[in-house]
Amino acid sequence: MTAVDSPLTRSRGAGKALRRLFAVALAVWFALPLLPLVLWSFADRWSFPSVLPTALGIRSIDQAIAFGAVPALGRSLVLGIVVAIAATLLGALAARALTFGAVPGARFVSVLLLAPIALPPFAAVLGVNVVLLRAHVPSLVGVAMVLTVMALPYTAFVMRTAYGAYDRSYEEEARLLGAGRLQVLRRVQLPLIAPALARAAFLAFLVAWSDYIVTLIVGGGEVVTLPLVVASAAAGLGNDAAVALMSLSAVAPPVLLLVGVLAFGRRRSRSSKEVSA
């Protein structure tokens, strides 16, 4: 029996095919709910009992622009990026300190980091909003601060898991070779935790991107993001096409970012395997 026909090779081939089939099925599962949105986005008329739109067009684009979807999309992107950077940085610092025992009362600090998940968002935001108003904090800054706190539990958890498998001996070897702190950070620590940083930033971006309550209450109508515009348009009548188009635009950035994070993680995994080989 040749190596090509061995049971081990056949088992690996079957497992690979099964994983690909599962990936395709999962992609179809997530893509199916988006199909009606795609049809609605370009349906100028879709009356019952027709299965498909009876008239297609791009009138939804003009309606979405009239609702202010373009500037709202820009604000959502800026807010998501700011929160992702701030929450990932703070989460990484907290996770490193907690993992390597540099924080007194580590258990209590860990509970505090998870508190934003346990507290009801509506009640917590109402209390925080009063403090921000009395402190004269600008609406956009207040929204970014509160969303950063809400995203911190996710980033800290991801980074703590990464630091749990982190080998500090690489840093010690780099210092023995004469590397400074910045060189160790840039050439040793960041490359090793880069996939975890990407995953943490993705989760923080999702928290800010999909938020409605914090932006509505703390923003006070001054910070209008895409979820607010979609909700406002959905509350009216005759805006189905515009709502569908704006909903698709709300889905696209997280999906593209997820694909980028997965591709980055796979590339880093391949490079690390090549280096170890």
C-alpha positions as CSV (number, residue, x, y, z in Angstrom):
1,M,0.0,0.0,0.0
2,T,1.5,3.3,-1.0
3,A,1.6,6.4,1.2
4,V,-1.1,8.0,-1.0
5,D,-3.5,5.2,-0.4
6,S,-2.8,4.8,3.4
7,P,-5.7,4.9,5.8
8,L,-4.1,7.9,7.5
9,T,-4.0,9.9,4.3
10,R,-7.6,9.0,3.5
11,S,-8.7,10.0,7.0
12,R,-7.0,13.4,6.6
13,G,-8.6,13.9,3.2
14,A,-12.0,13.1,4.5
15,G,-11.6,15.4,7.4
16,K,-10.5,18.2,5.2
17,A,-13.5,17.7,2.9
18,L,-15.8,17.6,5.9
19,R,-14.4,20.9,7.2
20,R,-14.9,22.5,3.9
21,L,-18.4,21.3,3.6
22,F,-19.2,22.6,7.1
23,A,-17.7,25.9,6.2
24,V,-19.8,26.2,3.1
25,A,-22.9,25.2,5.0
26,L,-22.1,27.8,7.7
27,A,-21.6,30.5,5.1
28,V,-24.9,29.7,3.5
29,W,-26.7,29.7,6.9
30,F,-25.5,33.2,7.6
31,A,-26.0,34.5,4.0
32,L,-29.6,33.3,3.6
33,P,-31.2,35.9,6.0
34,L,-29.4,38.6,3.9
35,L,-31.1,37.5,0.6
36,P,-34.4,39.2,1.4
37,L,-32.6,42.4,2.3
38,V,-30.8,42.4,-1.1
39,L,-34.1,41.9,-2.9
40,W,-35.8,44.7,-0.8
41,S,-32.9,47.1,-1.4
42,F,-33.6,47.3,-5.1
43,A,-37.3,46.7,-5.1
44,D,-39.3,49.7,-6.2
45,R,-42.4,47.7,-5.9
46,W,-43.0,44.3,-4.3
47,S,-46.7,43.6,-3.7
48,F,-48.4,40.4,-2.5
49,P,-48.6,37.6,-3.6
50,S,-45.5,38.0,-5.9
51,V,-42.6,35.9,-4.7
52,L,-40.0,38.3,-6.3
53,P,-40.1,42.1,-6.7
54,T,-42.4,43.3,-9.5
55,A,-40.3,46.4,-10.2
56,L,-36.5,46.9,-9.6
57,G,-34.7,50.2,-9.3
58,I,-32.3,52.3,-7.2
59,R,-34.7,54.6,-5.6
60,S,-33.7,53.2,-2.2
61,I,-30.3,54.9,-2.6
62,D,-31.8,58.3,-2.8
63,Q,-34.1,57.6,0.1
64,A,-31.2,56.3,2.2
65,I,-29.1,59.5,1.4
66,A,-32.1,61.6,2.3
67,F,-32.3,59.9,5.7
68,G,-28.7,60.9,6.4
69,A,-27.2,57.4,6.0
70,V,-23.9,58.5,4.6
71,P,-22.8,60.8,7.4
72,A,-24.2,58.4,9.9
73,L,-22.1,55.6,8.4
74,G,-19.0,57.8,8.7
75,R,-19.8,58.5,12.4
76,S,-20.3,54.8,13.1
77,L,-17.0,54.0,11.5
78,V,-15.1,56.7,13.4
79,L,-16.7,55.7,16.7
80,G,-16.1,52.0,16.1
81,I,-12.4,52.6,15.3
82,V,-11.8,54.9,18.3
83,V,-13.5,52.4,20.7
84,A,-11.6,49.5,19.2
85,I,-8.3,51.2,19.7
86,A,-9.0,52.4,23.2
87,A,-10.7,49.2,24.5
88,T,-8.0,46.9,23.0
89,L,-5.2,48.9,24.4
90,L,-6.7,49.0,27.9
91,G,-7.8,45.4,27.7
92,A,-4.3,44.3,26.8
93,L,-2.7,46.3,29.6
94,A,-5.2,45.0,32.1
95,A,-4.9,41.4,30.9
96,R,-1.1,41.4,31.0
97,A,-1.0,42.9,34.6
98,L,-3.6,40.4,35.8
99,T,-2.0,37.4,34.1
100,F,1.5,38.0,35.4
101,G,0.4,39.0,38.9
102,A,1.3,42.7,38.8
103,V,-2.1,43.9,40.3
104,P,-3.0,43.6,44.0
105,G,-6.4,42.1,44.5
106,A,-6.5,40.6,41.0
107,R,-9.8,38.8,41.6
108,F,-11.6,42.0,42.6
109,V,-10.2,43.8,39.5
110,S,-11.3,40.9,37.3
111,V,-14.9,41.2,38.7
112,L,-14.8,45.0,38.0
113,L,-13.8,44.3,34.5
114,L,-16.8,42.0,34.0
115,A,-19.2,44.3,35.7
116,P,-20.3,46.1,32.5
117,I,-21.7,42.8,31.3
118,A,-23.6,42.1,34.4
119,L,-25.2,45.5,34.8
120,P,-28.4,46.3,32.8
121,P,-27.2,48.7,30.1
122,F,-30.2,51.0,30.2
123,A,-30.0,51.6,34.0
124,A,-26.2,52.0,34.0
125,V,-26.2,54.4,31.2
126,L,-28.9,56.6,32.8
127,G,-26.7,57.0,35.9
128,V,-23.5,57.6,33.9
129,N,-25.3,60.1,31.7
130,V,-26.1,62.4,34.6
131,V,-22.4,62.5,35.7
132,L,-21.3,63.2,32.1
133,L,-23.8,66.1,31.7
134,R,-22.7,67.7,35.0
135,A,-19.1,67.3,34.0
136,H,-19.8,69.0,30.7
137,V,-18.3,66.2,28.7
138,P,-19.0,66.5,25.0
139,S,-21.6,64.1,23.7
140,L,-19.2,62.3,21.2
141,V,-16.5,61.9,23.9
142,G,-19.0,60.6,26.4
143,V,-20.4,58.0,24.0
144,A,-16.9,56.8,23.1
145,M,-15.9,56.6,26.8
146,V,-19.0,54.6,27.8
147,L,-18.7,52.3,24.8
148,T,-15.1,51.7,25.6
149,V,-16.0,50.6,29.1
150,M,-18.7,48.3,27.7
151,A,-16.2,46.7,25.3
152,L,-13.5,46.3,27.9
153,P,-14.7,43.0,29.3
154,Y,-14.5,41.4,25.9
155,T,-11.1,42.7,25.1
156,A,-9.7,41.9,28.5
157,F,-11.0,38.3,28.3
158,V,-9.5,37.7,24.8
159,M,-6.2,39.2,25.8
160,R,-6.0,37.4,29.1
161,T,-6.5,34.1,27.2
162,A,-3.7,35.1,24.9
163,Y,-1.3,36.1,27.7
164,G,-2.2,32.8,29.5
165,A,-0.4,31.0,26.6
166,Y,2.3,33.7,26.3
167,D,5.9,32.6,27.0
168,R,7.9,35.5,28.6
169,S,11.2,33.7,28.0
170,Y,11.2,35.2,24.5
171,E,11.3,38.7,26.1
172,E,14.1,37.7,28.5
173,E,16.2,36.3,25.6
174,A,15.7,39.5,23.7
175,R,16.8,41.6,26.7
176,L,19.9,39.4,27.1
177,L,20.7,40.1,23.5
178,G,20.6,43.9,24.2
179,A,17.1,44.8,23.1
180,G,15.4,47.7,24.9
181,R,11.8,47.9,26.1
182,L,10.5,49.4,22.9
183,Q,12.3,46.8,20.8
184,V,11.0,44.0,22.9
185,L,7.5,45.4,22.6
186,R,7.8,45.9,18.8
187,R,9.7,42.9,17.8
188,V,8.7,40.3,20.3
189,Q,5.5,41.0,22.2
190,L,3.4,42.5,19.5
191,P,4.1,39.9,16.9
192,L,3.2,37.1,19.3
193,I,-0.1,38.6,20.5
194,A,-1.1,40.2,17.1
195,P,-3.9,37.7,16.3
196,A,-5.4,38.2,19.8
197,L,-5.2,41.9,19.4
198,A,-7.0,41.6,16.1
199,R,-9.8,39.5,17.7
200,A,-10.1,41.9,20.6
201,A,-10.3,44.9,18.3
202,F,-13.0,43.2,16.2
203,L,-15.2,42.5,19.3
204,A,-14.7,46.1,20.5
205,F,-15.6,47.4,17.1
206,L,-18.8,45.4,17.1
207,V,-19.8,46.7,20.5
208,A,-19.5,50.3,19.2
209,W,-20.9,49.6,15.7
210,S,-24.1,47.9,16.8
211,D,-24.9,50.1,19.9
212,Y,-28.2,51.9,20.1
213,I,-29.0,52.6,23.7
214,V,-25.7,54.3,24.7
215,T,-25.6,56.5,21.6
216,L,-29.2,57.5,22.0
217,I,-29.1,58.4,25.7
218,V,-25.5,59.7,26.1
219,G,-25.4,61.2,22.6
220,G,-28.7,63.1,23.3
221,G,-29.5,63.4,19.6
222,E,-26.2,65.0,18.8
223,V,-24.4,61.8,17.8
224,V,-26.4,60.1,15.1
225,T,-25.0,56.8,14.0
226,L,-26.2,54.3,11.5
227,P,-28.3,52.2,13.9
228,L,-30.2,55.3,15.0
229,V,-30.9,56.2,11.4
230,V,-32.0,52.6,10.5
231,A,-34.3,52.6,13.6
232,S,-35.8,55.9,12.7
233,A,-36.4,54.9,9.1
234,A,-37.9,51.5,10.1
235,A,-40.4,53.3,12.3
236,G,-42.0,55.0,9.3
237,L,-44.1,53.6,6.6
238,G,-43.1,53.1,3.0
239,N,-39.3,53.0,3.7
240,D,-38.8,49.3,3.3
241,A,-36.3,49.6,0.5
242,A,-34.2,52.3,2.2
243,V,-34.2,50.4,5.5
244,A,-33.1,47.2,3.7
245,L,-30.3,49.1,2.0
246,M,-29.1,50.7,5.2
247,S,-29.3,47.4,7.0
248,L,-27.0,45.9,4.4
249,S,-24.6,48.8,4.8
250,A,-24.6,48.1,8.5
251,V,-23.8,44.4,8.0
252,A,-21.0,44.9,5.4
253,P,-18.2,46.5,7.6
254,P,-18.4,43.9,10.4
255,V,-18.4,41.0,7.8
256,L,-15.4,42.5,5.9
257,L,-13.6,43.1,9.2
258,L,-14.3,39.5,10.3
259,V,-12.9,38.1,7.0
260,G,-9.8,40.3,7.5
261,V,-9.3,39.1,11.1
262,L,-9.7,35.4,10.1
263,A,-7.3,35.9,7.1
264,F,-4.8,37.7,9.4
265,G,-4.9,34.9,12.0
266,R,-4.5,32.2,9.4
267,R,-1.5,34.0,7.8
268,R,0.1,34.5,11.3
269,S,-0.5,30.8,12.1
270,R,1.2,29.7,8.8
271,S,4.2,32.0,9.4
272,S,4.6,30.7,12.9
273,K,4.5,27.1,11.7
274,E,7.1,27.9,9.1
275,V,9.4,29.5,11.6
276,S,9.1,26.6,14.1
277,A,9.7,24.1,11.3
